Amino acid sequence: MSASTNKKYAVVKHDSFELTPLDCPVCKFFMMTDEDLQYFNEYKCCKECGITWAEGPNKEKWKEGWRPNPDVINEKSITRSILVPRLKL
């Protein structure tokens, strides 16, 4: 005689859990390093955007939601894409 067991599983999503995107919400470059993850957790962007725009004199504005003009981001992205290939998703 085999004992039948009814196993039940529950999946619980914790409210504080945030999924990290694969690409930076600001510049759209692929986030590849643990430093990118650290910057995303603090500034919601990759390390490069964090260093360039989120830290320093813009820190308070950044926390309030300020982001650079898309033309400025694009100009920086062109320069950066020479060094780091952009992953298109």
N, C-alpha and C positions, 0 to 999 in steps of 0.2 A: 504494500500500500504506500503510495507516494503522497507526501503532504504537499498540498498546493498552497503557495504563498501569493498573496496579492500585495505587490510592492507598489507604492504610490510615490511619485516624485513631484516636487513643486519647484518651479523656477521663480526666484524672487529677484526683482530688479530693485536695487537700492537707489534711492533718489539722488544720492551724491555721486553715483557712477556716471562718468562722462566718457563717451567714446572719442578717442583721438582720431582726427581725420588723417588720411594719408598725405594730403597736400596742405600747404599753408593757406589759411583763409585770406591772407593779405596778398601774397605774391604768387600763389599757386604752384610754387616749387615743391617737389617731393620732400617730405621730412624724413631724413635718413638716419639721424644720429640720436643718441640719448640726450644730447644737449638740446636738440630740436624739441624733444619731448618735455624737457625741463622748462624751456622757454614757453612752450604751448601751455603748460600747466600754470605758468605765472602770467603770461601776456596774451595767450590765445593766438600765437603766431610762431613762426620758426625762429631759430637763433639769429639768422641774418636780419630779419625784420625787427626782432627784439633789440639787437644792438644798434641798428640804423635808426629806428624810429621810436621804439617803446621806452627805451632807457634814456637817461639824461634829462634834458630840459623838457621833453615831451611826456615825461612819466605821468604826471597828474592828468594831462589832457587825454592820454591813452586810456587811463582807467575810466575816464568819463565817456569813452567811445570814439574819440577822435581817431581818424585814420588819414594818411596822406592822400593827396589827390591821385586818382588813377593814372594820370599822365606821369606823375613822379614815380609811382610804383613801376609803371611800364618802362620808363627810362632806366631805372635801377635794374630791372629784370633783364633788359637787353645786355647791359654790361655784365651782369652775373651769368647769363646763359653762355657767354664765351668761356667762362671757367667751369660751370656746372651745367650739364644738360638737363633740360626741363622734362619731366615725365608727364605726358598728357594722359589724363584719366578719362 
